[in-house]
Amino acid sequence: MLKLYWSPRSRSFTTLWLLEETEQPYERVLTDISTGAQKSPEFLAVNPMGKVPALKDGDVAIAESAAICAYVADRYSDAKLAPALDDAKRGKYLQWLFFAPSCIEPAILQAYTKLEIPPMSAAWGSTAQVFDVLEQALDKGPWLLGDTFSAADIAIGSGMNFAIRLFKMVPSRPALDRYLDACAARPAFQRAEKIAAG
Ligand SMILES: N[C@@H](CCC(=O)N[C@@H](CS)C(=O)NCC(=O)O)C(=O)O
């Protein structure tokens, strides 16, 4: 059975939501980061970074939320969380899935820390640029791929929910509000919220 190593109030939420969307049975292994459990030798054998979330699927150990999204969406394809390899939407799906860790995550941290980096040097450009592009992409909606919900929405929706609604690190915008409402209306999101609250 799948094993998800997770901690409350953390980036684990992305993977809780993901696994709830698949409706696959999975075991949750509480790895409470407030106790230092993420630095135990047992957990470091799963993720040498000592960070949650991490997933074990049999002997396969995977860390990094976006990689877990990509793996699970392809491996458990009945959940229809990823366009098929020959689907025209596959390219944009991958673009948005990678946008989560490469652009959204640093943009949020830049907004929060007020760190100044020249946009030409920053891989994500600037915070404003990242959120402008995301807002434009969600103009039609409801999802990043239009009518098709995907694991990219889980990676990005979870990150934006964390930054805007949970920790108020960045201000919202109308398109992002509509998007986060649509995410929060999903039964799997709501189940994940209950689990994450402990
Ligand atoms: N790049 C990782 C980041 C994971 C991460 O930052 N996890 C934090 C919790 S939100 C953590 O485990 N912190 C504990 C520590 O660093 O000791 C991902 O996206 O999964």
The ligand as an SDF file (V2000), in Angstrom:
LIG
                    3D

 20 19  0  0  0  0  0  0  0  0999 V2000
   10.6270   21.1570   -1.8860 N   0  0  0  0  0  0  0  0  0  0  0  0
    9.9100   20.4130   -0.8760 C   0  0  0  0  0  0  0  0  0  0  0  0
    9.7820   21.2670    0.3540 C   0  0  0  0  0  0  0  0  0  0  0  0
    9.2940   20.5000    1.5280 C   0  0  0  0  0  0  0  0  0  0  0  0
    9.3360   21.3510    2.7930 C   0  0  0  0  0  0  0  0  0  0  0  0
    9.7940   22.4960    2.7700 O   0  0  0  0  0  0  0  0  0  0  0  0
    8.8630   20.7740    3.8940 N   0  0  0  0  0  0  0  0  0  0  0  0
    8.9030   21.4710    5.1700 C   0  0  0  0  0  0  0  0  0  0  0  0
    7.4970   21.5750    5.7470 C   0  0  0  0  0  0  0  0  0  0  0  0
    6.4670   22.6260    4.7990 S   0  0  0  0  0  0  0  0  0  0  0  0
    9.7030   20.6300    6.1690 C   0  0  0  0  0  0  0  0  0  0  0  0
    9.6460   19.4160    6.1400 O   0  0  0  0  0  0  0  0  0  0  0  0
   10.4160   21.3070    7.0790 N   0  0  0  0  0  0  0  0  0  0  0  0
   11.0790   20.6550    8.1590 C   0  0  0  0  0  0  0  0  0  0  0  0
   12.5540   20.8240    8.1830 C   0  0  0  0  0  0  0  0  0  0  0  0
   13.1140   21.3810    7.2360 O   0  0  0  0  0  0  0  0  0  0  0  0
   13.1460   20.3890    9.1680 O   0  0  0  0  0  0  0  0  0  0  0  0
    8.5300   19.9960   -1.4120 C   0  0  0  0  0  0  0  0  0  0  0  0
    7.9600   20.7450   -2.2180 O   0  0  0  0  0  0  0  0  0  0  0  0
    8.0110   18.9330   -1.0360 O   0  0  0  0  0  0  0  0  0  0  0  0
  1  2  1  0
  2  3  1  0
  2 18  1  0
  3  4  1  0
  4  5  1  0
  5  6  2  0
  5  7  1  0
  7  8  1  0
  8  9  1  0
  8 11  1  0
  9 10  1  0
 11 12  2  0
 11 13  1  0
 13 14  1  0
 14 15  1  0
 15 16  2  0
 15 17  1  0
 18 19  2  0
 18 20  1  0
M  END
$$$$
